[in-house]
């Protein structure tokens, strides 16, 4: 029997897009014949994944997982919303979030981790692509850890606990991790889900974004014809308003409509150390199918 080398497995994987373990099994079945192994994978539907890799995947699920003073959040994309209701896909996304909780947010480390199925995350994803018939991608991951306190999680419109389309992590440093701190963390998560802040505080805001906003405000203010001294005050006032819109600690607390988030945190005697918000598919350019145009094209109209 031919020796099944790592190089041979790698070559088959590159040719077919199938998972590493499936490639090794195929080569064993084909006694090392790579063409026969390709045919074996095709008959099992496992070589189809590579053909699907170019399709846009902007649907799917966001998942969160929690541990002691740590929480993780991942986004796994698929082509259609229908897949998000598939139990196998849901289980996979949950498993990926739990892996991130252990190995961190580096995507390559997550992909290399082994699941209970015996496959790596990367191979399990390839297996799902072949089984379900849609392109899927592990897009991003985020992990927060605090020395003392909680990393609260919140999922908006959850399909089941910890799975949905909008997920938030909120890291709160506190002397203890009691029920009140947990509740505050959840409220911060709900706030972030609703308001979509860009930064935790003014100092961490992208300064290029601030200067771009300032330039626009200056031009708008000069159109009023007012003196430069007045214009400067107008611009500073509008910049403060800008901060209140995009900076989490400067925003008005959605739960009462009047208190600043920074004052809520100060009153609780804790520190809001960080946050992140994943909105499924944000930033992915989705293709819109024009059925009428497709018909016209085929008809030669």
Secondary structure, 3 states (H helix, E strand, C coil): CCCCCHHHHHHHHHHHCCCHHHHHHHHHHCCCCHHHHHHHHHHCCCCCHHHHCCCCCCEEEEEEEEECCEEEEEEEEECCHHHHCCHHHHHHHHHHHHHHHHHCCCHHHHHHCECCCCCEHHHHHHHHHHHHCCCEEEEEEEEEECCCEEEEEEEECCCECCEECEEEEEEEECCCCCHHHHHHHHHHHHHHHHHCCCECCHHHCCHHHHHHHHHHHHHHHHCCCCCHHHHHHHHHHHHHHHHHHHEHHHCECCCCCCCEHHHHHHHHCCEEEEEEEEECCCCCCCCCCCHHHHHHHHHCC
